[in-house]
Amino acid sequence: MATTLIFLQLAIVLALIFIGARVGGIGLGVYGMVGVFILVFIFGLKPGNLPIDVMLIIVSVITAAAALQAAGGLDYLVGVAANFLRKHPEHITYYGPLTTWLFCLVAGTAHTSYSLLPIISEIATAQKIRPERPLSVATVAASLGITGSPVSAATAAIISTDLLGGRGVELKDVLLICIPASFISILIASFVQNRIGKELEEDEEYQRRVAAGTINPEKDAAIIETFQKSPRPGAKASVWAFLFGVALVVFFGSFPALRPSFLVEGEMKSVSMPEIIEIIMMSVAALILLVGKADVKEAVRGNVFGAGMNAVVAIFGIAWMGDTFFNGHMDFFREHIADIVQQYPFLFAVALFIMSIMLFSQAADVRTMYPLGIGLGIAPLSLVAMFPAVNGYFFLPNYPTTVAAINFDRTGTTRIGRFVVNHSFQLSGFITTIVSIAVGYLIITFLY
C-alpha cells in the first residue's frame, strides 16, 4: 500500500511538471505549488526545503544583467562579438558556438544567445557554410555556458548550503570541472558537425529558395559588413562594471579564506557563497545604473528581467515540490535504488537528463533532483561532473533558443525532421552532454 501511494504521488508530480511546462512562463512554478499543496494537505508530507538562496541569487544576478541590458552593455558586447566573427568567417562553426558559450558563461543566462544566433546564421550563409552546422552547436553551447557560469541560477543551486555547498564543494570546484569540460565538448561537437549534411550550395532546400528569389547569394556575400554597431554612452563602462562583479564572485569563490568572517557564538564563521553573490551582484547593479546612465524602468521592461523573474517563480514551485516529494520518501529510495545508483552513477545522470526535458530549467532540475542524489550517497564531486546532464531540453525542439535558431536560418538547413526528434540539434546536444560529463569525470579523477 505504501509503495502504491509513493508511485501515485510520483505520477502526480510528473503530471504537474508536464502541465506546467506546457503552459510555459510562470506555469511551471504555479503548477509546482499545486503539487506542494497536494503532497502536504492531502498526503500529509512535510514541506521540503524552500530554495530561498537560489531564488535570491537569481534576483540579484538578473537585476545586474537587466541593468547591463538597459545601459546598452549587452548590445555593445554583441557588436564586439560580431566584429570578431566577421574577421574569421571561415571558422564560424568553431568560433560561433565558442562565442555564444562565452557570452552565456559570463552573463549567466542563455538569453544573450538570441542576439548572436542571427549573426552566426548570416555570416555562415555569406560564407557559403551550411548554417545548421554552427547554429546547432551554438544553441547547445548556450546551455553549457549556464552549467559553468559563476553567476547562473543553476550554479547557485549547486553551491547552495543545503546541496553541495554544505558538503565541501566550492564555486572554484564547479568552475574547474565544468568550464574545461564544456570547452572541450564544444570543440568536439563543432568538429563533428562541420562534417554533417550537404554543403550549402548542394542543399535542395537552399537551391529551392535561391530559385524562388527568397535568398540572394550576391547580397549575402556583403552582409557580414553590416554588423558594426555604435555603442550607447556608458555601454562600455557598464560592461566593465558587470565583469568586475563576475570577477569578484570568482575571486571569493576561489579563495574562501578571504571572505569576510565574524564571531558568532564564540566561533568564527565566514559569509556564505550565496550571500557573497547576492551582495556583490546587487551592488554591481547599482554601479551599472550609475556609470552606464541606465534607466531603471527600462531595466525592468527588458526581456532579461522578465525571463529571470519567470525563473524565480518556476524554482519556487517546482523545486519545493520536488524537495517535498523526495525528502518525504528518502528512506524508500535509499532502500530500493541506492545500491544500484552508487554502483552505476551514470543512471542518475540519465535521470537528470530526462527530468531536464520536462523542466526546461537547469536550476529547477538541480533543485528537484540533487537532493535525491545526495540522499542516495552519490559523491559530491561526481554530482558536479554530472552537472551538464541538466541541459537535456534540446531533445525536443521546442525550447525558445532552439525555435529561434531555426527561424534565424534563412537557408532552411536548420530544421525539424519528420519524426520531430530527428532535428538539427540532436547530435550536437548528445555529443556535448556525453563528452562534458566524461571529461568532468577525468578531471575529478586526476585532480582530486
N, C-alpha and C positions, 0 to 999 in steps of 0.2 A: 504493500500500500504506500509506504514512504517513497519507494522508488518511482512509483506511478505519479505521485504528486510532484516529485522533482522534475520529471520529464514533462509533465503538464505545465509547470512553471517555465521551464526552458522553452517550450513551444510558444508560450505567451510572450516571453522576452523576445524571441526571434521574430515573431509576427509583428510586434510593435516596432522593432528595428526596421523591418521591411516597410511597414506602413509609413513610418517617419521619413525614411529615405525616399520613398515615392512622393511624399508631399513636398519634400525639399525645404530649404530655408530653415526657419526655426522649428519645423515639424519634427525633426529628429529629437530635439530636446523636449518638446511638448509631449510627444507620444512616449518618450522615455520616462517622463514624470508620471504618465498614466500607469506605466509599468511599476514604478515605485509605489504608487497608490495601491495597486492590486496586490503586490507582494507583501506590503506592510499591513494593510487594512483587511485584506481577505485571507491571505495565507499566514499572517502573523509573523513574518520575518522581521528581524531587527534591521532598521535602516543602516545602510553601509556608510562608508566614509565619504563625506562631501568633498569634491575636488576643488576646494577653495583656492589652494596655491596655484593650481593650473589656471583657473579662471582669472585670478588677479594678474598672473603673468601675461595672459593673453591680452587683458585690458591695457596693461602698461605698454607692452610691445606694439600693439595695434595703434595705440594713441600716438606713439612716436612715429610709426610708419605713416599714419594718416597725416600727421603734421608735415612729414617729409613730402608726401604727395601734394599737399596744399601749397608748399613752398616751391614746387616745381622740381624738387630733387629727383623724383623718380623719372620724370621726363628728361632731365639732364643726363641721368645715367643711361637711359635708353639711347640718347643721342651719342654718347661716348661709345656704347656697345655697337651701334650702327656703323660708326666710323671705323671701328676696329674690324668688324665683319666685312665691310666694304673693301678694306685693303687686302683681305685674304679670302676672296670669294671662292677660290678653287678648293679651299679646305672647309667649306661651310658645314659639311657633315660632321666634322670634328669640333670646330670652333663654335658653331651654333649651339649644340647641346651643352658644351662646357660653359659658355657664356650664360645660358639660361640657368644652369645649375649654380653658378657662382652668384648670380643675382638673388636667387631664392635662398641660398646659403647665408648671405649677408642680411637679407631683409626678413627672413623667417616666414615668408608666405609665398605660395605658388602663384599668387595673383600678379606678381611682377612679370610673369611669362606672357601675359596677354599682349603686352607692348612689343615683346621680342619676336613672337611667333610670325606675325606678318612680315617682319623684316627678313627673317630667316627664309620664309617662303619665296619672297620676291627676289632675293639675292640668288637663291638656288635656281629659280626659273630663268633669271637673266643669264646665269652661267651655264644653262642647259643641263643642270643637275636635277635629277628626279627629286622634287621637293619632299616626297614621302620619306626619303632617307634621313635628312636632318630633322624634319618635323617629328617623326615618330620617336626618335631618341630624345629630342629636346623636351617633348611633352612629359616623358617619363623622368627625365633629368630634373625637371622642376620639382617633382615629388621627392626625389632623392636629396635635393637640397634641403628640404624640410627635416629629413631624418639625419641631421648632422649639423643643423644650424644652431648656434648658441642662443638664439633668441626666438626659436619656433615654439609653438604650443606643445608639439609632440615631445621635443627635448625637455621642455619644462615639466611635462608629465613624468618622463623617465627619471629625472633627478629630484622629483618631489620627495619629501622626507618619508612619506608613507609608502613609497615604492622603492626604487633602487637607491635614492639618495640616503635613505636610512639604513642601507646595507653596504655602505662603503664605496659606492660608485659616485665619482665626482664628474663635473662637466668635462674636465680635461680627458677623462676616460672615453666619454661618448665621442668627443671630437677626434681623439687619437685613433679610435677604432673606425668610426663611420665615415669620416672625410676621405681618408685614403681608399677605403673600400668602395665608396661611391665613385671616386675619380677613376679608379681602375675599371670598374664595371661599365662606366660610360664610354671609356676608350674602346673597350672590347665590343660593346654594343654598336658603336659607330663604325668600327672596322667591319663587323659582320653586315650591318645594314647597308654599308656602302657598296655591297655586292648583291643586294637583293633587288629584284624587279628589273624590268627592261630599262634601257637608257631612255631619257625623257623623250627624245625625238622619235623613238621607236614605239612609244606607248600609244595604243589605239585611241584611248580617250583624249590624250593630248592632241593627237593628229586630228581628231574629230572637231575639237574646239578651235584649233587653228583654221581648219577648213571653214568652220561656221563664222569665223571672224571675231569670236569672243576673246581670243588671245592673239596678240600681235608681237611676234618674236623680235621685230626691229625696235619697237618701243621698249620692250622688256630689256633689251641689251643696254639701254641707258638708264634704267630705273634705279640702279644702285647709287647713282649720283644724287638722288633726291632725299637722302636720309639725314642731311646736315640739319641740325636744329640749333637755334639760338636760345641759350638758357635764360630763364627769367632772372631778374635781380635777386640775389640771395640764394639761388638754387645751389650753387657750388658750396656756399657756406653751410647750407642745411645738410648737404651730403656729408661734409666733413664732420659736422656735429653728430650725425647719426652713426657714422663709422667710429667716432670717438667713443660713443656709448657701447657699441658692439665690442670694441677693443677692451674697454673696462670690464665688461661682463666676462670675456675670455680670460682676462688677466686674473680677476678674483676667482674664477672657476678653476684656473690652473694652479694658483698659489693660495690654498685655503688658509695658510698660516697668516697671511697678510690681511685677512678680513677683520673688520672691527670686532673686538671682543669686550665682554662686560662680565662683571662679577655678579652671578645670580645664585643666591642662597649658598654662598661660600665656594662656588665653583665657577671657573671661567668658561663662558660659552660664547662661541662666535656667531655672527649673523649668518643665517642660513642662506644657501644659494638662491632659493626662490625670493627671499626678501631682498637680496642684492640686486637681482634682475628687476624687481618691481621698483626699487628706489632709483636705480640708475636710469632705466628707460623712461620713467615718468619725468625725471629731471631733464633728460635729454629732449623730451618732447617740448618742455618749456624753452630750452636753449634753441631748438629748431624754430619755434614760433618767433623767437627774438631775432636771431641772426638771419633767418630766412624771410622775415617780414610776411609771415603766412597769416591768412585769415582763419580764425578758429572755426567759424561757421562753415567755411569751405572744407576744412579738415573733416568735419562730421558728415558732410554730404558726400564725400568721396567713397568709391567702391571698396577701398581698403578697410575703412572703418566699418562699413556695413557688413562686409564679409567676416570681419573679426568678431563683431557682436553676435552674428549668427553662430559662430563657433563657440562663443561663451554659453549661449543658450543650449546648444546641442550637447556640449560636455556636461552642463549642469544636469540635464535629464538623463541622457543615455549612460554616462559614466556612473551616476548614482544608482541607476537601475542595475547595471552590471555588477557593481560592487555589492549591492544588497543581495543579489542572487548568489553569486559565487561565494561570498563570505558566509552566507546563510547555510550553505551546503558544503563547506570546505572539507569536513570530515568524510563525506560521501566521495568526493573527488580524490582525496588522498587514498582512501581505501581501494578504489576501483581502478584508477588510472595513473597514480603517482609513479609506480614502478616502471610502467611502460614508457611514460614520458621522460623519466630520468635516464632510461636506457636508450631511448631513441628521441632525443630532444628536438630533432627536426620536425617531429609531429606537431610540436607546439608552434613552430614557425608556420606550418601549414594551416593551423587553426587561426593564427594571426592574419594570414593572407586571406583566408576565406571570410573572416569577420570584417576585414577592411573593405571587401567588395560590397558588403551591405551597409557599412557605416559611413563611407565616403569621408572619413576623417582619421588621420593618423593619431591625433591626440585622443580622440574618443576611443579608438581601438586600443591604445596603450592603457587608458584608464579603465577600460572594460575588461581587458584580458590579462594584463600583467599581474593584478592581484592573484589570479588563478595560478599563473606561472610561478610566482613567489611561494604561494601556498603548497605547490607540488614539489618544491625543493629544487627547482632549476637554478643553477649557478647564476648569480647576478651578471657576471661578465658575458655569459652565454646569452642572456636576455638582451644585452647590449648588441651583441653580434647579430641577433635575430631582428633587430630594430627595423631594417629595410623591408621586412616582410609585411609591415603595415601599409605598404604602398600598392597593395593589390587591386585598387579600384580601377586600374587600367583594363582589367579583364573584360568589363562590359563598357562599350564605347559611349557612355552617357555622362561622363564627368565633364564639367564645363571646359576645362583646358583641352580635353580630347575633342569635344564638339567644335571648339574654336579653331583648333589646328586643322580640322577637316574643312571648315569654311574658309580659312585663310589660303588654302591651296587652290589657286585658280585653275591649275592644270588637271585637277581631278585624280591625281595619283594617290593622294591620301584619302582612304575611303573605308567604308564598312562593307564587308563581304555579304554574300547571300545568306549565310548562316549566322550573321551578326557577330559571333565571337571570332570569326576569321577576318579580323580587321588589321589595319596598318600598324597598330601599337603593340600587338600581342608579343611578337618576337623580341622587340627591344625591352618590353616590360619583364618578360621571364628571364632574359639574359642578365639585365641589371640586378634583378632581385636575387637570383641564384648566385651570381658572381660576387655581389657585395656581401652576402651572408658568408660565403665560403672564404673570402678574403678577411672578413671580420674574425672568423674563427682562427685563421692563420695568425692574425695579429695577436689575439689573446693567448694563443699557444706559445708564441715565441717571445712576446714582450712582457707577459705577466707570469 
